[in-house]
Amino acid sequence: MFIIYYVDETGETSLKDSRTDIKKVYIANDDKNIYVRINNAAGNLNGFNSNDKFKTTVYCENFGKNTNTTQKTMDGTQMGRNMAYAFTRTSSEDSFDKYTVNGSNWIKSGSVSGVIAPQWDPLTGGIEVVIPRSEIGNSADDSWGHIDVVLSQNSKNSWSNQDVVRLNYRLTSGNEAWLLGDFE
């Protein structure tokens, strides 16, 4: 299993709010799940259902390259890469939702089950997301695909992406030696 992390430039978010400014993303997988850990620049986050809402979204390519895709986020901004799935949780809802592409539009295709919904720690600014591999087409080990990790903020009842970390990730098998460190 690989436990790698990616360091992101801080201070480049459009609202200049360090709570939705990604500092570091860790990613790993096992035979059943993909694990994502996000650290923000502020080192803290709002609690559940506070007035300042945020959203965590992980966009995934279909690693088998065999489903509909779009290059736009759910908020309409360009990603520059083809994505097939989006997994979201807002700070004001309990549900962990999955979206798929129909034509070139994102549609909600249900809630993710079998894993804990994304969690965050208001005291550290850490967010943890678990995505079942079966939700991204049950791709084989050694498959490469794109993953975008996005933090968004709600302003005037409208969501806007604040920071994005773009990853090119390989699903690893359980018998591989661990690789640790910074892959900027």
Buried (B, 14 or more C-beta within 10 A) or exposed (E): BBBBBBBBEBEEBEEEBBBBBBBBBBBBBEEEBBBBBBBBBBEBBBEEEEEBBBBBBBBBBBBBBEBEBBEBBBBEEEBEBBBBBBBBBBBBBEEBBBBBBEEEEBEEBEEBEEBEBBEBEBEEBBBBBBBBBEBBBEBEBEBEBBBBBBBBBBBEEEBBBBBBBBBEBEBBEEEEEEEEEEEE
